[in-house]
Amino acid sequence: MFNLNNILRENIKNLTPYSSARDEFQGEASVYLDANENAFGSPLEDQYNRYPDPLQYNVKKRLSEIKGLPVRNIFLGNGSDEAIDILFRSFCNPGVDNVILVPPTYGMYEVSANINDIQTKKVSLTEEFQLNLEGIAEAIDQNTKLIFICSPNNPTGNSINRDNVETLLNNFDGIVVVDEAYINFSRQKTFIQELTEYSNLVVLQTLSKAWGLAGLRVGMAFASEEIIEVMNKVKPPYNINESSQQLALKALANVEQVNGWIKETLLQRDKLVLALKAFDFVLDIYPSDANFILVKTTDPKGIYNFLVQKGIIVRDRSKIDLCEGSLRITVGTPAENETLIDTLKNFK
Ligand SMILES: Cc1ncc(COP(=O)(O)O)c(C=O)c1O
């Protein structure tokens, strides 16, 4: 049985979090002399002399409407990369605990584990890029705190079988992190609605992909109120800056525009797949639920270098186990995709 108290680090359980000026006084006042800010303003047109809302209420309120879950179940991070780091710092004791990774998958889980001195136990995906449940069950020990599942998975592009994720949620006493950075492009439904069912579930999403806001650094974690409280306690007090909060809020009003881009991206993805299949150096294109495709080729290094010379950058993933020969290609605008295809016609 999952019990948050059993997996929480002792020092975090006992932590008195930093109490900022904005934590201690909430409401409207006419004179703020409590935070050592510059009362004259900012040397800019827009004013940023005041600290931002530490708990980003307005952005979360809007997200809560879009995602259909209460504000208390939402954490915002400086990118979902920050949420990943905070999970390590909240639940994993350095030099003692371990986490399970299922490669090939998003590289930051391992980097974050290494930064935090947490052992990683790797259980490769199957040839079909699905979970090896038996392998995972064998790898779990009493110090295993987190399992990271990326669905749709980066770099393979496929979604992970829902039933398998639920098997983990039902049987693992630690936290199952389902990273849905690419969920807006997927035919699969989000795990957000399972939050009421599973107290050991953390769902990660981001404004960096479909929402087109990678530069603002706003990532989300959705989880039980208890887990969100822990993450808020551990995060830096002002982790989402004022301009990111304002711009994210403005962007979140434009759902229609984003939905239009998602549709166009999926259309372009299909077109790109068709065009790439015609090349004899393309051996396979894996089914994708994301805004990128993994393309197995006869000469990944050669194609990569050729494209770089022409000013086109794709991602060489050919050194990664199970991705031998493969390049990861993000779906671009129609013009960018056409340039890619036209350029590849000259690859010998
Ligand atoms: C699977 C996955 N998760 C998380 C991230 C990080 O997103 P963010 O920009 O929100 O930190 C990425 C970025 O590429 C990703 O591919």
PDBQT file of the ligand as one rigid body, heavy atoms in Angstrom, charges set to zero:
ROOT
HETATM    1  C1  LIG A 401       9.483  13.850 -22.215  1.00  0.00    +0.000 C 
HETATM    2  C2  LIG A 401       9.888  15.209 -21.798  1.00  0.00    +0.000 A 
HETATM    3  N1  LIG A 401       9.629  15.611 -20.560  1.00  0.00    +0.000 NA
HETATM    4  C3  LIG A 401       9.975  16.828 -20.143  1.00  0.00    +0.000 A 
HETATM    5  C4  LIG A 401      10.640  17.700 -20.974  1.00  0.00    +0.000 A 
HETATM    6  C5  LIG A 401      11.064  19.018 -20.427  1.00  0.00    +0.000 C 
HETATM    7  O1  LIG A 401      10.119  19.971 -20.641  1.00  0.00    +0.000 OA
HETATM    8  P1  LIG A 401      10.214  21.409 -20.016  1.00  0.00    +0.000 P 
HETATM    9  O2  LIG A 401      10.544  22.324 -21.141  1.00  0.00    +0.000 OA
HETATM   10  O3  LIG A 401       8.845  21.648 -19.448  1.00  0.00    +0.000 OA
HETATM   11  O4  LIG A 401      11.269  21.401 -18.949  1.00  0.00    +0.000 OA
HETATM   12  C6  LIG A 401      10.933  17.324 -22.283  1.00  0.00    +0.000 A 
HETATM   13  C7  LIG A 401      11.659  18.224 -23.174  1.00  0.00    +0.000 C 
HETATM   14  O5  LIG A 401      12.107  17.918 -24.237  1.00  0.00    +0.000 OA
HETATM   15  C8  LIG A 401      10.553  16.033 -22.699  1.00  0.00    +0.000 A 
HETATM   16  O6  LIG A 401      10.826  15.590 -23.934  1.00  0.00    +0.000 OA
ENDROOT
TORSDOF 0
